[in-house]
């Protein structure tokens, strides 16, 4: 195995072998090798022996002249240092290749594909209302983002989409926002994405709660008749009727004194008592 101080001229002018592989080893960076194929292709690699023992291992750097001699020597020095620190550069290199492959796959994943994965792998298995999720995505999101790489969707675009939906259906905007928030969190947990564009995008519409509900006159008549025919004790019945009439808090009615419901004439209505 001849070793020499490689130069740019030597590397550029060396003739390819008629068959097989010709290897030139660099004396200035021990372990660095230029491999020349019969086809004329030249590539850099570095050979080392891991600290854990075993035979020689090799790491490929890249082709010449895209990777110059000086750059190959710098990489060789870094590999040598990594070996001294107890690391295995070949393993690190393979992991880097796998990482790049995963990155490429993530970058190629469109929103439509991500939405399909979410529906089939998550929503269908865990949500009885998965068809609602699919509907919101189909109506409001796929037409906007369908074939776009999912990782390119920004927070500003997500906020703009939700804002546009609010103009048509405020509550629908809230539901779509919730579905998207869950979709992107799931995608990150599964390793499909690195960033969540829904972070900071709040629900655009403040919905009312159950306490805002007001019974109609017809509903009040039905409730009153149901109470009268319920067979409840006088105290409980009276308390529920007072709640229906006044709309006060249950605790206030339960703690009501007789003096609080005495008419001016001095009569007491109903059978309300301190024990109501």
ZIZIDA-V598359 format. One record per backbone hydrogen bond with DSSP energy under -1.0 kcal/mol. NH is the residue of the N-H (numbers start at 1). CO is the residue of the C=O. If there is no record, write none. Layout:
[[NH:CO] [NH:CO]]
This chain:
[[4:25] [6:4] [11:7] [12:8] [13:9] [14:10] [22:36] [24:34] [25:2] [26:32] [27:4] [32:29] [33:45] [34:24] [35:43] [36:22] [37:41] [40:37] [43:35] [44:62] [45:33] [46:59] [47:31] [48:57] [53:50] [57:48] [59:46] [61:44] [62:44] [64:42] [67:63] [72:68] [73:69] [74:70] [75:71] [76:72] [77:73] [78:74] [79:75] [80:76] [81:77] [82:78] [83:79] [84:80] [85:81] [86:83] [87:82] [92:88] [93:89] [94:90] [95:91] [96:92] [97:93] [98:94] [99:95] [100:96] [101:97] [102:98] [103:99] [104:100] [105:101] [106:102] [107:103] [108:104] [111:148] [112:146] [114:110] [115:111] [116:112] [117:113] [118:114] [119:115] [120:116] [121:117] [122:118] [123:118] [124:119] [126:122] [127:123] [130:127] [132:129] [133:129] [134:130] [135:131] [136:132] [137:133] [138:134] [139:135] [140:136] [141:137] [142:137] [145:141] [146:142] [148:145] [150:109] [152:149] [153:150] [158:154] [159:155] [160:156] [161:157] [162:158] [163:159] [164:160] [165:161] [166:162] [168:165] [169:165] [173:169] [174:170] [175:171] [176:172] [177:173] [178:174] [179:175] [180:176] [181:177] [182:178] [183:179] [184:180] [185:181] [186:182] [187:183] [188:184] [189:185] [190:186] [191:188] [192:187] [193:187] [199:196] [201:198] [212:209] [213:210] [220:216] [221:217] [222:218] [223:219] [224:220] [225:221] [226:222] [227:223] [228:224] [229:225] [230:227] [237:233] [238:234] [239:235] [240:236] [241:237] [242:238] [243:239] [244:240] [245:241] [246:242] [247:243] [253:249] [254:250] [255:251] [256:253] [260:257] [261:258] [263:267] [266:263] [276:273]]
